[in-house]
Amino acid sequence: MRTHRAAAFAGAAILLTAGTATAAEPTPPPPPEPRISDAAVAKAVTRLDATVEDVMRRTGIPGVAVAVVHHDEVLYLKGFGLRRTGESAKVDPDTVFQLASVSKPVSSTVVAAALKDPGAWDEPLGSSLPGFALKDPWVTSHVTPADLFSHRTGLPDHAGDLLEDLGYDQSYILGHLREEPLTPFRASYAYTNFGLTAGAEAVARARGTTWQKLSDETLFKPAGMTHTSTEFSAFAKAPDRAYGHVKSGTGKNGTAVWSPRFVRDADAQSPAGGASSTARDMSRWLRLQLGDGVLDGKRIIPADALNRTRLPEIVSQAQTFRGVPQFYGLGWNVSYDDAGRLRLGHSGGFELGANTNVTLLPLEQLGIVVLTNAAPVGQADAIALDFFDTAEHGAPTADWLALTGALYAQQLNEGHRSATDYAHPPAGARPARAASAYTGTYENPFYGPLTVTADAKGALTLALGPKPLRFPLSPYDGDTFSFETAGENAVGRTGVTFSDGKVRVEYLDAEHLGTFTRK
């Protein structure tokens, strides 16, 4: 895409200068300059304790860790609250948190270090990832790591995530993305964890190694990130780790009560969301990023290789709440402010218990990382936004927690939740037929087999996935039942409708892949 755009600009320049060869070349505008003083940063750092404590008070979240880097110096490194509710162990700078999607810019750093040549991002994957293909053979033969890391392959939003929820492993998921419908290649943006994962895994396998080993050798060990891993087992075994929390009620003061009810194993999408780290390790990564690949006087990544990850690859939002467009680079959200300064950032969130944020202003040599151990309610983003707002304007210009909390709530409500209230069958609902009308095994090329069984009283259970997962079916109306979804992408109750030897599972059918045929 950038090649075509550059050609268009070049053509425009030719038209503008045709017949005016003697005219003076236009003077380019001056590059943006730093605007944030050391004193302004110091003021923002001084405010951080109060900001974090206010966010924790208003949301009730149990634990937070924050690191701030400015001009290669770690100005702030601190933990707040508890690793796990009901216990006394406190969060500190060495507490290991799950990064969720902040894994993406970490992973693009790994790939930049491995590829070295910025142009290598644009080389087709070829056969470096056996079993991986997309629905269109031409796209499969041309797709590159840059396409996959910038979410511009044409795969649907979050393609493959529901397979992960059902318990399928990485190999199965990557091998079944070929079933997903495609929108126009390199002309449409849709955020896909498993697309990015395919790109990262292809780079690792082309080098004859695993993603964890590649990450260790190219980034974690050279950068001294001693408590950072891409494997869930390392996080699970860490003695100083933050447990994920979800809302479990409301306290007397109206604040949410949080409980460590779930464990999120993201190994299947490791490069996209499975990394874990500490505030201290992430401060070293911030220094590496802001140092253009240099850390402690040693070059770890070529500057041009790192810079390639920061270039806009595709428009991801035509207009953000700031009123400006946002682009996606290679594992980074990329935008420019009214002063022309590059802003890099990424948020991460697990509905099962994590919210993270990293934000950089490279020109200002300023960055922050925020790690939390609770499902997203805007907390990590609000802390980062408040910090940069204070550094730039002397004080926050908005209630960032109210804004980011509303945005997360909106995203949750706009998910694949059903418009039907399955918990309350309609008046005059028709009775279901005999259990034998529904029991049996149904096949689907994407989601695998679905089995319906009945107990001695005729109550039905639906089974899905390789383990499998079992969901009791509740009658709704005639041949329509419902069950309560589970996992990272749970959407409450969803419908299950039987008809003519087939069964359609509503929340699996967003891309018309959720119909199973009886064997």
VOSE-724010 format. One line per field, with one value per residue (C-alpha): x, y, z. Coordinates in steps of 0.001 Angstrom, whole numbers, plus 500000, padded with zeros to 6 digits. Layout:
c1 = X ...
c2 = Y ...
c3 = Z ...
END
This chain:
c1 = 500000 502742 504293 501072 500618 504187 503681 500555 502406 505300 502866 501322 504746 505482 502238 502919 506415 505824 507030 508614 511968 513653 511298 512768 512061 509430 510823 509578 507960 510266 510160 508291 510286 510046 507573 507575 510119 511845 509883 506595 507498 508507 505127 503321 505417 504655 500937 501105 500652 497417 496222 496739 495192 492154 491646 491940 489482 486906 487132 488097 490750 493210 496659 498659 502303 503642 506939 507893 510991 512280 515556 516743 516097 513537 511792 509045 508789 506175 503567 500214 497695 497472 498543 495422 492382 492015 495785 498382 501096 501561 502318 505879 508023 508985 505451 504755 501608 500008 500501 497496 497713 500665 502339 501907 504428 506792 506460 507036 510237 511297 510563 512369 515434 515182 514630 517068 516313 513141 512299 512099 508706 507336 508556 505768 505705 505808 505789 507462 504301 503047 499284 498543 496440 493760 490566 491975 495037 496404 496305 497973 500837 501335 500680 503656 504589 503726 500218 499654 501135 499056 495724 495190 494866 491077 490448 487369 487700 489179 489226 489962 489392 486257 488198 490653 487787 486580 490001 491626 495395 497440 498069 494359 493398 496040 495181 491494 491743 491305 487612 487146 485699 487977 487378 489684 493372 495464 492433 490522 491494 490233 492021 493051 495086 495690 496668 499474 500334 500716 503145 505288 505329 506301 509326 510401 509964 511801 514747 514343 513338 510339 508715 509884 513496 513467 512101 514737 517637 516754 515157 514671 518249 520037 517775 518085 514341 514887 511264 509622 508264 505917 504832 501964 503894 506514 503807 501976 505171 506327 506328 505636 502739 499505 496331 493620 490411 486843 483909 481945 479601 479286 480534 478752 480309 479162 482628 483020 484187 486850 487606 490307 487817 489546 492962 493711 496121 496886 499565 497599 497955 501252 502775 499512 498518 500484 503507 504031 506430 507108 507109 510893 511456 509046 510947 513991 511930 510726 514330 515211 512302 513031 516734 515991 517341 520188 520152 522936 525216 524749 522894 520388 518187 519058 517368 515835 514432 512741 511519 509744 507389 506291 505186 501456 500459 496664 493956 492391 490020 488953 488419 489307 487916 490785 489318 492262 492658 494528 496646 498022 501690 503438 502105 501560 498695 500200 498949 500222 499179 498519 502226 503158 504624 504444 502483 502753 500556 498753 496250 495729 492755 491594 487946 489160 491357 493963 494211 497477 498714 501926 502219 505287 506107 509457 510292 509909 511834 508935 507018 504784 503642 500698 499966 496839 495345 491658 489326 489231 487142 489425 491905 495257 494403 493127 496357 498472 496229 496166 499966 500587 497833 499484 502935 501661 499102 500056 496855 494408 491925 489321 488101 489945 488621 485024 485818 487844 485463 482551 484495 485252 481622 480479 482818 481508 477902 478601 480006 478110 475568 472209 469305 467094 466620 466952 466634 462945 461035 458156 454576 453019 456395 456049 457297 460404 460096 461358 465076 465799 464903 467993 470580 473479 476697 476801 479796 481322 484555 485588 484416 484693 482085 479155 477427 474037 473225 470259 470103 467473 465032 465505 467616 469968 473682 475676 479391 481906 485663 488456 488089 485072 483329 479801 476880 473455 470702 467710 464416 463361 460757 460090 463305 465268 467321 470023 473177 475462 478692 482067 485635 487405 484791 481680 478543 476006 473236 473200 470650 470809 468268 467625 466155 466182 469076 471138 471865 472877 474779 474080 477268 479453 477669 478855 480724 478123 480317 478125 475847 476531 475163 474004 476109
c2 = 500000 502427 501779 502775 505805 506951 506570 508713 511441 511251 511631 514674 516231 515704 517420 520348 520937 520170 523079 524805 523126 526400 527086 526881 523701 524283 524436 521533 522399 522194 518913 518925 519827 518624 520585 518884 520193 518183 520200 519283 515590 515863 517395 514574 511985 513654 513346 509633 508266 510219 509246 505528 505626 507515 504981 502112 503771 504438 501026 498813 497017 495121 495769 498112 498518 501544 502505 505839 506475 509893 510500 506951 507331 505381 508186 506096 502414 501391 498809 499363 497108 493338 490520 488599 489619 487844 487583 489990 489810 493241 494262 495508 496435 492766 491337 489433 490498 489119 491722 490719 492693 494779 491544 492804 495683 493479 490818 493287 494283 490621 490309 493577 492202 488881 490284 493219 494389 496539 495279 491688 492484 492628 489236 486624 483897 481118 477699 478819 478082 474603 474196 477932 479292 481885 481368 482991 481100 484292 486078 483065 483221 486972 487580 488972 489468 493155 492265 489977 492324 495253 493358 494042 490501 490665 488184 489040 490831 488508 485553 482317 483649 481542 478414 479258 479663 476170 474746 474295 474706 477024 474440 473716 477394 478513 475536 476499 480221 479195 478719 482392 484731 487549 491221 493039 492268 495239 497508 496591 496587 494055 493259 489588 487957 484805 486643 488364 485077 483416 486122 485803 482017 482023 484211 481919 478703 480135 480426 476889 477862 478416 481744 481641 480911 483610 486104 485099 485291 488500 490598 489284 488176 491030 493592 492038 491324 488460 487966 488198 485202 484276 481025 480691 478125 480740 483131 480409 479344 482870 483186 486933 487073 488995 486909 487960 489331 489809 491658 489507 492015 495497 496634 498815 501956 501095 500062 496807 493732 491751 488030 485791 483387 482509 481664 482870 480623 482486 480150 479562 483255 483801 486466 488425 488169 485562 487436 488236 490680 493063 496836 496708 494593 496728 499858 498335 497692 501312 502492 500263 501649 505271 504661 503510 500056 500972 499975 500610 501729 498510 498312 495455 496229 498255 501655 501364 497922 499300 502389 500229 498967 502569 503485 503628 500554 501010 503280 501607 504412 507314 509447 508799 510569 513043 513972 512634 509450 506474 504051 500622 499937 496679 495781 499468 501915 504897 508485 512047 514999 518583 519350 516548 514366 510609 508864 505101 503066 499838 498615 495064 493448 490046 489864 487107 489532 491931 495472 497019 500031 501321 504829 506505 509960 509145 512777 513635 510503 509814 506615 504920 501353 500462 496879 495831 492533 493191 492956 496157 499034 501696 501707 501282 503636 506288 506302 506669 509390 511338 511185 512471 515087 516439 516411 518359 520704 520913 519168 516625 518172 515409 512723 510016 507140 508122 508340 505148 503225 504234 503174 499730 499302 500284 497754 495044 495882 495998 492471 489427 489521 488289 490649 487884 487536 483760 483797 484628 482436 484188 483825 480847 479263 475972 472821 471077 467722 464462 464476 461949 464604 466524 464059 462977 464274 467221 468197 471554 472108 475088 474370 470575 468154 469153 466474 466653 464108 463605 462354 459991 462862 464166 467205 468075 468881 470304 469453 471464 471540 468991 468348 468854 471723 470858 473286 472380 473464 475376 475246 478563 478100 474914 473778 476724 476345 478415 478030 480281 480945 480770 481924 485126 485959 484961 486845 485678 483394 482404 480602 477058 476274 472828 472533 469903 467873 470919 473018 476677 478110 481819 483307 481133 482318 485941 484934 482310 479477 478389 475791 472093 469208 465938 462893
c3 = 500000 500801 497370 495578 497810 497229 493498 493690 495548 493095 490194 491827 492233 488541 487559 489837 488480 484803 482664 485669 485791 486757 489646 493128 495040 497736 501244 503341 506660 509655 511590 514899 517968 521579 523663 527052 529547 532258 534816 533150 533197 536852 537657 535876 537717 541045 540293 539415 542942 543357 539855 540418 543878 542551 539744 542222 544610 541895 540230 543165 541069 543264 541778 539522 538497 536590 534971 533388 531270 530157 528337 529082 532818 534783 536652 538191 539046 541559 542502 544208 545888 546006 543724 544720 546736 550051 550440 551790 549097 547535 543970 543459 540411 540001 540082 536859 535000 531870 529127 526999 523721 524850 523735 520159 520187 522208 519503 516676 518487 518428 514705 513937 515733 513903 510406 510745 507189 507194 503700 504936 506478 502914 501729 501295 503936 501370 503035 506263 508270 507279 507386 507323 504481 503829 501836 498687 497323 495746 499097 500744 498250 498692 502403 504331 507985 507542 506363 509335 511941 510681 510484 506777 505409 505066 507901 509998 513322 515970 513573 515421 518940 519459 518484 521256 523730 522822 523677 520260 520100 517928 515215 514773 514755 512260 510072 509975 509240 505588 506367 507303 504643 503455 502778 500295 500896 502096 501808 504961 508632 511176 514424 514403 517146 515160 512001 513902 515601 512194 511087 514200 514156 510474 511215 514059 512066 509060 511455 512734 516261 518528 519252 522884 521904 519236 521779 524330 521914 520098 522860 526385 527107 525273 526972 530433 530645 533070 534150 530729 528834 525996 527665 530136 532196 533114 534292 536217 538024 538933 542741 542504 540048 539726 539533 537090 538600 537362 538859 541278 542862 544330 547716 550273 548807 545299 544133 542254 544158 542290 542543 541027 539439 536180 534773 531243 529338 526081 524708 521498 520574 522369 520063 520035 523692 525637 526974 530649 532237 535111 535346 535807 532683 530688 531719 530032 526907 527013 527182 524216 522201 523045 522424 518856 519554 521929 525607 528138 525313 523322 520028 520209 517215 514071 514247 510779 511622 514734 512905 510341 513057 513724 510211 509418 507421 507307 508719 511749 512807 510619 513710 517353 520404 519920 516540 514548 512526 513914 511976 512725 512157 512962 516387 517254 517161 515348 515400 515080 517216 516120 516536 514126 516870 516501 519249 519676 521926 522592 525129 526299 527910 529070 530090 532417 534325 532865 531498 530310 528368 526826 525369 523841 522497 520850 520039 523720 524756 527097 527740 530292 530853 533103 534192 536112 537264 536591 533603 531531 532856 531374 534242 532461 529601 532017 534037 530868 529401 532667 532857 529317 529646 532785 531169 528158 529738 533413 534510 533075 530655 531057 533408 531516 533603 532851 529141 528794 531036 528805 525684 527118 528192 524703 523079 525398 524602 520859 520883 519699 522515 521357 520872 522287 526046 526255 530043 529642 527140 525377 526559 524831 524037 522188 523931 522635 520872 522358 523209 520448 517860 518858 520134 517993 516474 514086 511935 511027 509031 511196 514739 514568 515932 518130 520176 521859 524568 526893 530459 531856 532324 528772 529710 526849 526968 524071 523802 521740 521320 521666 525433 525003 526819 527956 528062 529486 527066 528376 526412 524916 522205 520249 518562 519976 523146 524816 526871 528864 526956 528688 528162 527166 524531 526475 525416 527977 526768 523115 520981 519603 516888 515385 511873 509102 510479 511265 514339 514337 517311 517286 518765 516548 513416 513016 509844 508829 510074 512994 511392 512103 509989 511516 510661
END
